[in-house]
Amino acid sequence: MRNFTLFFLMLFLVTQVQVGMSQGCVAIRGSACGMNLGTANNVNLGKGEFLAGVGLRYFKSFRHYRGHEEEKHRLEEGTEVINKSYFLDLNLNYGITNRLYANLGIPFVYHDRSSMYEHGGNPPNGLGERHETASRGLADVRFGLGYWLFNPAKQHKFNYALGLGVKLATGSYDYTDTFYNQGADRSEDLEAVVDQSIQPGDGGTGITVDIQGYQVLSPSFVLATNLYYMLSPKETNGVLTRNGSSEFSCPDQYAARLGFFYNNINLAGFGPYLGGRIEGIPSEDLIGGSDGFRRPGYAISVEPGISYTHNRVAINLNVPIAVERNRTQSYMDKQRTEETGVYTHGDAAFADFLVSLNFSYRFGGKQHHMPAEVAPGWNDLNKGN
């Protein structure tokens, strides 16, 4: 029983270090089990040990923001854009050694987008007909390696891992569907590329870097940390937006997560989590150009969650709730502002919350429960408890 809390923490991290990375119209694409907060998905996996996971996520974005301000009139007028997104994420993680690990994330998506402005225009100047477009299929696959800085065999109250990975351009980034009330007299139905926010992929190869770790504060409380950034050297993917004004951008992505895990022995396998997180797309990339169409911005959320573990199985439910949303000024917005002298700042739709449900199963190697090499440090913390 003394080792129960650390074992639960490790399963919590391996299944929950990934956060559902999407805001709606701010198209932050995740990999398996959501936003892969790094490639370090297998905390203290022993040599030859596997962790297989399945993640399900859902969100509905419909609240429009320009900067920090919500454009409430969109809901009042019925002109809001509604994105409903569903994700099925497959993960496989492998312990190469007791410190070096590899992982693979394969995501599948289904998006449904309902709007008026894309199908004849918003009233009073448009036809005012609401229609839907959709996309589905394989999204962008990710794989990577990570390394724990401190030897799990030694007594440590904390440990941190550095990860490096690659996001492949496996998801479609030129997906098309039918748009209604098109043409000069708005009498045609045309096949065209769907909005960037529901494209399964972004068309660029990205380089992911991450840090994840934990700090044992007491026998019951643990602080978990995740930092993630994806560099996207490619500027645009060559696909024109529906109106042909520009190409889709291949933007950088970032996220950070910090929270407290609590376990009470009397909960017999259940453990709550409470933390905060931020995820977003910057207006300008760190490497390469920043031109092309993108909706930059970020969301800050309070993230409650609960997990259950039994032997080799872990189930995790997290529901991040947005407390701040900001659609920042894009690179193209800034260019147009400078060229015309008229301030330009686009909008984007955000979700109120995200639902993330994950299942994982740990197998192989010699360690099916809590790795023996971390027990000495944890037992030292639990002396007298």
N, C-alpha and C positions, 0 to 999 in steps of 0.2 A: 504493500500500500504506500510505502514511502516513495516509491518510484512512479506512482500513478500520475502525478501532476506533470512531471516532465515528459512522460510518454504522451500524455494528452496534448501538451504544448507542441511536441514535434509533429503529431498528426494534424494538429490545428494549422501549423505553418505549412506543411507540405500540401495541404488541401486548400488553404485560405490565403496564401501569399499572393494569389492572383485575384484581381478585382475586375468586375465587369466594366470594361473600358469603352463606354460609349455614352454620349450625351444626347443623342438625337440628331439634330441638324449639325451639331459640332461632331463631325464624323471621326471619332476616335475608335479605331478598330482594334479589337482584342484578339488574342489567340485563345488556345484552349483554356477553359474555365475562366474566361473573362480576360481582363487586362492582366497580362502576364507580368506581374511585378517582378520582373527579372526571370532569369532562367533557373534560379535556385529554388526548385520546387520539391527537393527531396532532402529535408533537414535530417542530417545524421543517418542517411541511408547507408547501411553497411555494404561492403564489397560484395558484388553479385546480387544485391537486393533490388527489387523492382517496386514501384508504386504506380498502379494504374488508376486512372480517374475518369469520371464522366461528370460534366457540368451542364446545368441547364440555367439559362438566364432569360429575363424578360424585362422590357421597359416600354413605356409609352411617353413620348415627348409631345408637348402641345403648348407649353407656355413660352411665348416669344419675348426675348430680351434683346435690347440694344444697349451695349454697355451693361451697367448694373441694373438698369431700369426695366421692369417688366412692362410690355405693351399690352395692358389689360383690355384695350379696346378690341384687340383681335378676337378674344373670346366673346366679348359682348356682341360683335358684329358677325360672328360665326365664320371668320375668314382664317382661323388658325390652321396651320399645317400639323397634321397628326401622323407621327411615325410610330408604328408598333413593330418592335424587333424581337425576334426569338433566336436563341443561340443553342446549339448543341456542340459541346467541346469535348474532345478526346485527348487525354494526356497519358504519356508514358515516361516515367522517370527511372533512371538506372544508376546505381552506385558503382562507379568504376573502381574507386578505392573507398576507404572510410571517410575521405575528405573531398575527393573529386567526383563529380556527378555529371550526368548528361540528361537532357530532357527533350521531348518532342511534343508539340501541341498542334492538333489538327482540328480546326473549327469549321462548323457548318452553320449557315445563317438562313433566315427567312425574314424579309422586311416587307411591310405593307405601309404605303404612304398615301394619305388622303389629303387632297388640297383642292382649292378653287382656282388659285392664280395660274396654275399650270394647265388648266383645262378651260381656257376662255377668258380668264381674268377675274379678279375680285370685283364685286359690285362696289359702287354703282356704275362704274364704267365698263365692267366686264359682263359676261353672261351669267355669272354667279352659279355655275353648276359644279357640284363637288363630285370628283371621281377619284379612283385609286390607281396607283401603279405599284408594282411589286418586283422583288428580286429574290433569288434563292440559290443555294448551292455551296460549294466549297469556298471558304474564305482564305485568308493569307496564313500559310503554315509557318511555324516558328520552331527552331531548334537551337540548342545552346549547351554550354558547359559552365560549371561553376566550381568554386573551391572555397572550403571553409578555412578561415585564417588561423584558427587555433585547433589543435589536435583534440578531437572529442575524447580520446583516451585519457587526457589529463583533466584535472579538476578545474573547471571554469564555471563561473556564474553567468557567463555571457559568451556569445560567439557570433561572428559575422562572416558572411560569404560574399564573394565577388563573382559576378556572372557576366558572361559575354555570349551573345547569340546573334542569330540572323533571322530576319523576317523575309520570306520569299514572296514573290508576286504571283501566287498561285490562284488567288481569287479573281474573278472577272471584274474588270474595271471599265468595261464598255457595255454593260448590261442594258438592254432596251426593253421597252414596253409601250403600250398604246396610250397616246395622249389625245384627248377629245377637244372638239371646238377649235381646231387649228386652221391655219391659212388666213388669207387676207379677209375673207368674209366669215371666218370662223365656222366653216361648214364641213371641215375635213377631220378624219381620224388618222393620225400619223404615228408611225413607229419611230421612237427616238430614244436617246440614252436617258436613263433615269437619273434622278438627283444624286449628287455625290454622297449624300448621307446614307443612301441605301445601296450603293455599289458594294458588292461583297469584298472587293479588294481595292487598293489604291494604285496598283501598277508599278510600285517601286520596291527595290530591295533595301531593307533597312538593317542597321546595325544596332543591336540592343545592348545596353550596359545597365547593371543593376547592383544594388547592395541590399541584402536582407540579413536580419539578425534578431537576437533576443537577449534580454537582460533579466535574469531572475532576481526579483526584488524581495521575495519572501516565499515561504512554502506554498502560498496561495496565489500570489500575484506575479505575473510576468509581463514585461513590456516587449512588444513585438514591433519591429521597424522594417519598412520596405521602401526603397527608392528605385525609380525606374526612368530611363530615358531612351528613346529610339531616335537615332540619327538617320535621316533620309537624304542621301546625297543627290538623288535625282530630283530635278526641279519640277517638271510636269510629266504627265504620262502620255501625252500626244492625243488624248481624247477631248474633243470640244464639248463644252456644255451644250445643253439643248438649244439655247438661243445663239450659239456659235460665237459668243463674245470673247471667250478665252478657253484655255485648256485646263483640265483638272490639275490641281497641285498635288505633289507628293510630300506631305508635311511631316515634320518631326512630331513626336508625341512624348508626353511626360506624365508622371504620377508619383505620388508619395502617400504613404500610409503609416499611421502610428496609432497603437492602441494597447489596451490592457486586457489580458486574459486572466480570468479568475476561475479557480477550481476548488470546490468543496468536496471532500471525500464522500460526504453524505449524499451528493448528487448522483453517485453510482453511474458514471459514464457521461453525464451531461456537464457542459461547461459554457458559461456565457462569455461574451466578448463585447467590448465597447471601445470604439476608437473614432478617429477622424481621418479623412483622406481628401486629397485634391487630385484631379486629373484634367488634362487639357491638351490643347494644340497651340503652339506659339505662333505669333504673327510672322516671325522670321526664323529660318532654320540656322542651326549652328554651322553646318557645312553645306555648300552648294547654294544655288539661288532660291529665292522665296516667291517667285512670280507664279501666276496661275490662280485659279479660283480655289479658295479655301474659306472656311468659316472658323476662324480661330476663337478661342475662348476657354473657359475653365469652369468647373463646378467644385464646390467645397461641400462635403457631406459629413453628417454624423452617421456612424455605422454601427448599429447593434447587430449582434449575431448570437447564434447558439449552435453548439456542436454536440455530437454523441459518438462515442467510440466503444467498440466491443471487439476484443481480440485484434484481428487484422483489418477491421472495417471501420471507416469513419464517415459520418454524414454531417454536413455543415450547411446551415441556412443563414444567410446574411441579407439585410435589407438596408443599404445605404440610403439615407434621406437627405436630399439637397437642402442646404441652409443658405447658400450663396451661389448665384449663377452670373456669369459675365461673358457676354459676347464682345470680345475686344476688336479693335479696329485692325483690319487685315492689311497686308502689304499693298494690295491693289487699292484698298480704300485710301491709304496714305498717299499713294501715287496720284490718284485722281484728285484728292484734296489739294495737293501741291500744284498739279497742272491746271486745275480750274479755279482754284481759290475758294471753292465751295466745299465745306466740310462734308465728307462722305463716311458713313458708318453703317454697315449692313447689320441685319438682325439674324437671330437663330432661335430655334425652338429647343427647349430643354425639358427633361423629365423631372417629376417630383421625387421619384424613388426608383430603385432597381431591385429586382428580386433575383437572388443568386443561390441555387441549390446544387451542392456538390457531393458526389459519392467517390470514395477511394478505397482501394484494396491493396494491401502491402504483402508481398510474397517473395520467395526466392532467398538465396543466400543462407546465412546461418541465424539471422535475427528476424524473428517474426513478431516479437514484442519490443519493449523498450531496449535499444542497443545496450549491451552490457558495459561497453566502454565509457558511457556517460553516467552510469549509476554511481560511481564513487563520489563525483562532485555533487550530485543531487542528494545522496545520502548524507553527505557532510552538512548540507543545508538543513536537512530534516532531523538532525540529531535532537532528541528530546521531544519530538513532535509525534 
